[in-house]
Amino acid sequence: MIARAFSCCKGLSMKQRIVAFFNLLHIGMVYLSKLMMIAMVLIIFANVVLRYVFNSGLMWSEEVALLLAVWFIFIAMSLGVKQNLHINIALFPVARQPPWLQKILGMLKSAAILTVAVAMLVHGWKLVGFTMQSIMPATQWPAGLLYAILPVSAVIMIYESIMDILGVDTRDQAVDAFLAGKGSLKDVLGGSRG
């Protein structure tokens, strides 16, 4: 199915292929975050039932739930950058701002997000490397797995910030339509214009 989806990308430029790749990644992360939330709820619910009804529990449930929560939070943060869902503070209403000021403030916001994302990438990479030597006690997984999402999330935030600064159309409406069940994957990948 993915090979068929990418067949519409043959005539696209490198920039359009990068946008298509990150749009697919965005869609995949939305579905992954949904699955992680469901898994987290099921694991915690099962552990509560086992602990209070059967007087036992899942030893690994807290570590896995923590891992899922951390990953969900950082995936949601990177998705929030694409969808412009983060808290914004306006000193005066956006409707009263002249277009040139809106553009400058938008670029400043994207530059601030880019700065935070680069710091996340650099320090997140170091943190993952440092904690890969530690082992989580219940699951015996490397503790670095807990933080492995930081560099991934940072790369997505860097991409979105750069695209915003450059004013590149990342086909956000097509992605939203696809996720709402109203659009096609071909539109997301840039196969049709409109």
Helices and strands as residue ranges (DSSP letters): H 2-6, G 7-9, H 14-53, H 61-83, G 94-96, H 99-131, H 144-147, H 149-166, H 172-179, H 185-189
